[in-house]
Amino acid sequence: MVVRRNISLEPSHLKLLEPLTEEHGGNLSAAMRDIIEFYGFMIQQHGSIEEARHASRDDKYRSPRELLIEDGFCAMIDYPMFDHFLKHAKDTLVEPEMLDDIIDPLIINRISELVDHLNRKCKEYGWQTTIIMEYDNDVAPKTAISVITGRSMHLNLFLSGMVGLFLAKQKYLGIVQVDRRMRSIRMDLQRKESMDEAYGDLLRNFGNLQEAVDGMREKPDFWRTLVDLHKNSDYNMVTIHKHEFEDLLAHRIPLDTAVLERSVDDSRPEFLRFVKDLYETMQIVKHIEINGSKIMIDHGYRDPDSIATVKEIMVRSFGADGNSYIADELGRLIVLHQVDEE
């Protein structure tokens, strides 16, 4: 068999070979040998040159975001729908299991690692959000400041709650102050004695509805019925403990001491506000106004015996922290005056 050792190339072929030829210092034979070796490699990889051609046509560059979607780690969603979901997650916290998937505490130990990790995710996911943190120690901070800036206020809130939860669990950092603006949220954090104390700070600032949502998910039928009852009565339903109702049936003046005793250790203004919020929410009375040592109660009742019972309940409830009151009636109001004890 005679093998021809000369080849004919068109100017267009030579043009395509120029980069490879230049790489070999103008040696066309060396460039051709490279092409032949590459040809053999492609056949070895794909079985035939035809399969190699198909693979070459199908293979294209995919961005990290495309790879995340292809692998099932992400899903594309338009911003209005994304914002809708975030809006309805407001005042609730991300579940601990989801938090560990997003921020793995076995991998992320330093604050700097947390910032780099979240900023990388924000960029990959197209969230247009940036996280900046200042701290006195990268591993065991006593104080820190977190600033999250982005186009979506709801996303800023969600991420702030998520960062706050991670820092509460891993670093015992509790929230001292929150500054909310249209495009950013700043959190000032300080190390607390325990994770529970830090978590309590987080709930007050970013998880006001967490316990309520958990309760509704636990007993959805109960809460759906209760909400319907209150709405249908224009919020004129009275909600009391079964023991209090039993006292009423037995013509005794009820007092839910179990509920009140849980707040007796609070500061006096907080205790008074707790009692006010409790009885207004339970609809025992219409409105309570606290003005220094004077408490004015708009009870909303007409029957004299009912008013007398409500008056006794208010005196005993507001006095559950050890203070004494006397009560007067002024029109439709019950007015409590604190008694100064020597």
C-alpha positions in Angstrom: 0.0 0.0 0.0 1.4 3.4 -1.0 0.9 6.2 1.5 1.0 9.7 0.2 3.2 11.9 2.4 2.2 15.2 0.9 -1.1 17.0 1.6 -2.9 19.9 -0.1 -4.3 22.7 2.1 -6.5 25.6 1.1 -5.6 29.1 2.3 -8.7 28.8 4.7 -7.2 25.7 6.3 -3.8 27.4 6.8 -5.6 30.4 8.3 -7.3 28.1 10.9 -3.9 26.5 11.7 -2.1 29.8 12.2 -2.4 29.8 16.1 -1.2 26.3 16.4 1.6 26.8 13.8 2.8 29.9 15.6 2.8 28.0 18.9 5.3 25.6 17.2 7.5 28.4 15.8 6.2 28.1 12.3 6.7 24.3 12.1 3.6 23.1 10.2 4.5 19.4 10.6 4.6 19.7 14.4 1.2 21.4 14.3 -0.2 18.6 12.2 1.2 16.0 14.6 -0.6 17.8 17.5 -3.9 17.7 15.5 -3.4 13.9 14.8 -2.7 13.2 18.5 -5.8 15.2 19.5 -7.8 13.2 16.9 -6.7 10.0 18.5 -7.6 11.3 22.0 -11.1 12.2 20.9 -11.7 8.8 19.4 -10.4 7.2 22.6 -12.8 9.3 24.7 -15.9 9.0 22.5 -15.5 5.8 20.5 -15.6 7.5 17.1 -15.0 10.8 15.4 -18.7 11.1 14.8 -19.6 10.7 18.5 -16.9 13.2 19.2 -18.6 15.7 16.9 -21.9 15.2 18.6 -20.4 15.7 22.0 -18.6 18.8 20.9 -21.9 20.3 19.6 -23.8 19.4 22.8 -21.1 20.6 25.2 -21.3 24.2 26.1 -20.2 26.4 29.0 -22.7 26.5 31.9 -22.5 29.1 34.6 -22.4 28.1 38.3 -26.1 29.1 38.5 -27.0 26.9 35.6 -25.1 24.0 37.2 -26.9 24.6 40.5 -30.3 24.5 38.7 -29.3 21.4 36.8 -28.2 19.5 39.9 -31.5 20.4 41.7 -30.0 22.7 44.3 -31.8 25.8 43.0 -34.9 26.7 41.0 -35.5 29.8 38.9 -38.3 32.1 40.2 -39.2 35.6 39.2 -38.7 38.4 41.7 -42.4 39.3 42.3 -43.2 35.7 43.3 -40.0 35.4 45.3 -40.9 38.6 47.1 -44.4 37.3 47.8 -43.0 34.2 49.5 -40.6 36.3 51.6 -43.4 38.7 52.6 -45.4 35.9 54.0 -42.4 34.6 55.9 -42.0 37.9 57.7 -41.6 37.8 61.5 -40.7 34.0 61.3 -37.3 32.4 61.4 -35.8 29.8 59.1 -36.0 26.3 60.4 -32.8 25.0 62.0 -32.5 22.1 59.5 -32.7 24.5 56.6 -30.2 26.8 58.3 -27.6 24.0 58.5 -28.1 23.3 54.8 -27.5 26.9 53.9 -24.7 27.6 56.5 -23.0 24.3 57.5 -21.6 24.9 61.1 -19.1 22.1 60.5 -17.5 24.1 57.7 -18.1 27.7 58.7 -16.5 28.6 62.0 -15.2 32.1 61.5 -17.2 35.3 61.0 -15.1 36.1 57.9 -16.0 32.6 56.5 -19.7 33.3 57.1 -19.5 36.6 55.2 -17.6 35.2 52.3 -20.0 32.2 52.1 -23.2 34.2 52.1 -21.9 36.8 49.7 -20.9 34.0 47.3 -24.3 32.5 47.6 -26.1 35.8 47.0 -24.1 36.3 43.9 -24.7 32.8 42.6 -28.4 33.0 43.2 -28.8 36.5 41.7 -30.1 38.0 44.9 -28.3 41.4 44.4 -27.6 41.5 48.1 -24.4 42.2 50.0 -23.5 41.3 53.6 -20.8 43.3 55.6 -19.8 42.5 59.1 -17.5 44.1 61.7 -16.4 42.1 64.7 -13.8 42.2 67.5 -12.8 38.6 67.1 -13.1 36.3 64.0 -13.7 33.1 66.0 -15.2 34.1 69.4 -16.6 37.7 69.0 -18.0 39.6 72.0 -19.5 42.3 69.8 -20.3 42.4 66.1 -22.2 44.6 63.6 -24.0 43.1 60.6 -25.2 45.2 57.7 -27.3 43.6 54.9 -28.0 45.7 51.8 -30.2 44.7 48.8 -33.0 45.6 46.6 -35.7 43.6 48.5 -36.5 44.6 52.0 -38.2 41.3 52.6 -35.0 39.4 51.5 -32.9 41.7 53.8 -35.2 40.7 56.7 -35.1 37.0 55.9 -31.3 37.0 55.7 -30.9 39.1 58.8 -33.0 36.6 60.7 -30.9 33.7 59.3 -27.6 35.4 60.1 -28.9 36.2 63.6 -30.0 32.6 64.2 -26.6 31.3 63.1 -24.8 33.7 65.4 -27.1 33.0 68.3 -26.6 29.3 68.0 -22.9 29.2 67.2 -21.5 32.4 68.9 -24.2 33.2 71.5 -24.5 36.7 70.0 -27.8 38.4 70.8 -29.3 41.5 69.2 -28.8 44.7 71.0 -30.3 47.1 68.4 -31.7 46.9 64.9 -31.8 49.8 62.4 -34.2 49.1 59.5 -34.0 51.2 56.4 -35.6 50.9 52.9 -32.6 49.1 51.4 -30.6 47.9 54.4 -30.8 46.4 57.9 -28.1 46.9 60.5 -27.9 44.6 63.6 -25.7 45.4 66.6 -24.9 42.2 68.4 -23.3 41.4 71.8 -22.3 38.1 73.3 -24.9 36.7 75.8 -24.6 34.2 78.7 -26.4 31.4 76.8 -27.8 30.5 73.4 -31.3 30.7 74.8 -30.8 34.3 75.9 -29.4 35.2 72.4 -32.3 33.4 70.7 -34.8 35.3 72.8 -33.3 38.6 71.5 -33.7 37.2 68.0 -37.3 36.3 68.5 -38.2 39.7 69.7 -36.6 41.4 66.7 -37.2 39.0 63.8 -39.5 36.3 65.1 -42.6 37.9 66.6 -44.9 35.5 64.8 -42.8 32.4 65.2 -44.6 30.9 68.2 -48.0 31.8 66.7 -47.2 30.2 63.4 -45.8 27.1 65.1 -49.0 26.8 67.1 -51.2 27.2 64.1 -49.3 24.6 62.2 -49.6 22.2 65.1 -53.4 22.6 65.4 -54.7 24.2 62.2 -58.3 23.2 62.6 -58.5 24.6 66.1 -57.0 28.0 65.1 -59.0 28.3 61.9 -62.2 27.8 63.9 -61.1 30.2 66.7 -60.2 32.9 64.1 -63.5 32.5 62.4 -65.4 32.9 65.7 -63.6 36.1 66.6 -64.0 37.6 63.1 -67.7 36.7 62.8 -68.4 38.3 66.2 -66.4 41.4 65.2 -63.9 40.5 67.9 -66.5 40.5 70.7 -65.6 37.0 71.8 -64.2 36.6 75.3 -61.4 34.0 75.7 -60.6 32.8 79.2 -59.0 29.8 80.9 -61.3 26.8 81.7 -60.6 27.2 85.4 -61.7 30.9 85.3 -64.9 29.8 83.5 -65.5 27.2 86.2 -65.0 30.0 88.9 -67.7 32.1 87.1 -70.1 29.2 87.0 -69.6 28.8 90.7 -70.1 32.5 91.3 -66.5 33.1 92.3 -64.3 35.9 91.1 -61.8 34.4 88.7 -58.1 35.2 88.5 -55.6 33.4 86.2 -52.7 33.6 88.6 -50.7 31.0 86.6 -50.5 33.4 83.6 -49.8 36.5 85.8 -47.1 34.8 87.9 -45.0 34.2 84.8 -44.5 38.0 84.4 -44.2 39.0 88.0 -40.4 39.0 87.8 -40.5 41.5 84.9 -39.9 45.2 85.6 -43.0 47.0 86.8 -43.7 48.9 83.5 -43.4 45.6 81.6 -45.7 43.8 84.0 -48.4 46.5 83.8 -48.2 46.4 80.0 -48.4 42.6 80.0 -51.6 42.7 82.1 -53.0 45.5 79.8 -52.3 43.4 76.6 -53.5 40.2 78.2 -57.0 41.5 79.2 -57.5 43.6 76.0 -56.6 40.6 73.9 -58.9 38.3 75.9 -61.6 40.9 75.4 -62.3 41.0 79.2 -62.3 44.8 78.8 -62.3 47.1 75.9 -59.2 49.3 76.6 -56.7 50.0 79.4 -54.7 53.2 79.7 -51.7 53.3 82.1 -50.8 56.8 83.2 -48.1 56.6 85.9 -49.7 55.3 89.1 -53.2 55.7 87.7 -54.8 53.0 85.5 -58.0 53.8 83.5 -60.1 50.9 82.3 -62.9 51.2 79.7 -64.8 48.0 80.5 -67.7 48.1 78.1 -70.2 46.5 80.5 -73.7 47.7 81.7 -74.7 45.4 84.4 -73.7 46.7 87.9 -72.8 43.2 89.2 -70.7 42.5 86.2 -68.9 45.8 86.6 -68.2 45.1 90.2 -66.7 41.7 89.3 -64.5 43.2 86.6 -63.4 45.9 89.0 -62.3 43.2 91.5 -60.5 41.3 88.8 -58.6 44.3 87.7 -57.6 45.2 91.3 -56.3 41.7 92.0 -54.6 41.3 88.6 -52.7 44.6 88.6 -51.8 43.9 92.2 -50.3 40.5 91.5 -46.8 41.9 91.6 -47.3 43.0 95.2 -48.7 46.5 94.8 -52.0 47.5 96.1 -54.8 49.4 94.3 -58.2 51.0 95.2 -60.8 51.3 92.5 -63.3 54.0 91.6 -66.0 54.2 89.0 -66.0 57.3 86.7 -68.8 57.0 84.2 -68.0 54.0 82.0 -64.5 53.8 83.4 -62.9 52.0 86.2 -60.0 54.0 87.6 -57.3 52.2 89.7 -55.1 54.3 92.1 -52.0 52.8 93.5 -51.9 52.8 97.3 -48.6 54.0 98.8 -47.6 51.6 101.5 -45.3 52.9 104.2 
